[in-house]
Amino acid sequence: MTTLSKGLIQSGKVTMPTDNNMQNGNGNRILKSYVKFPQKFTNVPKVVVFFKTMDVAGANREDSIRLNIDAIDVTSEGFNAQFGTWAGTHLWGAEAQWFDFSN
């Protein structure tokens, strides 16, 4: 955690829970994982989240890999990391890094 003269920056990682529906099926599938900030903000911060590692495959070799991750439901105390996939992509595991900042 780094404190700046004009605000606060925090960072961490979030791992996708393994008990999910992301390994099978087709179509849109999402999974949320709650992240609590190490230190509460006085206002709602901006959050950036991005993939670090993924265990992923298409249903067939020719399939494209389709993944996304978003920070949603952001409050001064935390956010939900929303892992998503669609079509024939199968996601067995993923880890994401995040950082937040506030003025």
N, C-alpha and C positions, 0 to 999 in steps of 0.2 A: 504494500500500500504506500502510495506517495502523496504527500500533501503539498499542494502548490499555493502560492500566495493568493491566488484568485479562486481556488477550488480544490477539489479532491478527485484523485484518480485511484480506482481500485481495479484489480484483475483477478482472474481465477480460471478454473476449468469446470466443465460439467460433462458428465458421462450419461449417455442414453441408457435408461433402465433396460435390462435384458428380457424382462417378462412383458412382451409386447406382440403386436400383430404385424411387425415390419418385415418378418422373414418370409411370410407367405402371402399369397393372394395377388390381386391386381387392383388397380384403381387408386384413388387418393387414400393415404393413410398418414395420420399424424400422431405424435407422441409428445407430451409436455413433461418437462422436468424443472422443478422449482429451484431457483438459486436465491439464497439469502445473502445480501451484501455483508461483508465483514463489519462495516460501519454504516449506520443509517445516515442517509442524506437529509439535509434540511428541506430540499425540494426534490422533484423527480429528475433524475439524471438522464443523460443520453447513454445508450448501451449499444456496443458493437459486439457481435458474436460471429465466429467463423469456425469452420471445421479444422480440426487438428489431425485426427485419424479416422479412418472408416474401414469397415469390413463389409463390402458391398458387391453385389453381382446382379446382372440381368437374368431374367428367367431363361433366356436363350443367349448363346454367345453373340448373336447379332444385335441384341437389345442395347439401347442407349442406357446410360446410368443417369437416373433422375433423382436429385436430392436438393433439399433446401433446409436452411435453419434460420430462425428469426427470434428476436427478443420481443416478447409480447407481454401484455399486462404489467408494464413497468410501474413500480411505485418507488417511494423513497427507501423502502426496506428490501426490495428484491424484484425479480422478474421470472417469467417462465421462458425457458429455452424450448422452442417448438421445433422438433425434428420432423421433416416431412419427406415423403416419397410418393410416387404415383406410377401408373402403368405397371410394367412387369419387374420393376426394380425390387430387389430383396436386400434389406439392410439388417445385418446381424449385430452390428455394434458401431458406435461412433462416440467420439469425444470432441468437444469443442472448447475453444478458448474464448474468453470474453474480457472486455474492459468497459468501465463506465467512467463518466466524468460529469462534473457539474461546475457551473460558473460561480 
